[in-house]
Amino acid sequence: MKDFTDVLSSRALARRPSPLRQIGGHLLSLPADADVLSMAGGVPSAEVFPFEEITVKLKTSRSKLEIKGDALKKALNYSRSMGDPELVNWWQTLLKMLMDIPQNIERRCMVTTGAEQGNYMALNGLINPGDSVLVPKPSYPQFLGKLSALHADICEVVEDLAEGGISVVNLKDILDSWPAKKQKPKALIVCPTGCNPSGTSIPDHARQKIYDLACEHDFVIIEDDPYYFLNFAEEREKSFLSLDTDGRVVK
């Protein structure tokens, strides 16, 4: 797996582990019935929570989802920064099962409050002012707003309306003719399935060529793929994760 430390932003490189989080991590590993009340991490006692149980009625089934006991105590309290460990493990297992992720890459999953937060965290961790970022044309306005706030140099790649998705030919031309004195692009933002706002999808053979260009010119692929499961073809296109052999894809 390639070391990508050199592509991280100065903000990301300046971060250090939080001492409170390290203490809290030890406390969260204790069983729910442990006779410990620590004030170190500001973790409230589950005994003061006003709920005994929560019941959710599902539209798709007559059954109800009940959360109570230790599960409710855990759900109402603070958790790990990466997300609840059981939920994180469930997502990682699902991704490996559905996307045929290469086994030589150690993947870590993080739970966010939505794609917008996840996308911003990825950009914030990579982009310094003046760094070049490749985006499809047309592009999702929210991405452009985030890149502008980070003072990124936005470079547009036209879409191939005949085949779908960003044009591999245009992307290659941009990279091959990149000014020698200018730092190469740090990242490519791509929405491979049902791209918003164009609605196009990148075919498998083009995805492989795009990934090969990323390896050749050493940039990260930020795969914003919210419509991966809304694919009505007989077979889903491959995720860029399934092509990634050196850890340069953030999904």
Order of alpha helices (4+ residues) and beta strands (2+ residues): alpha-alpha-beta-beta-alpha-alpha-alpha-beta-alpha-beta-alpha-beta-alpha-beta-alpha-beta
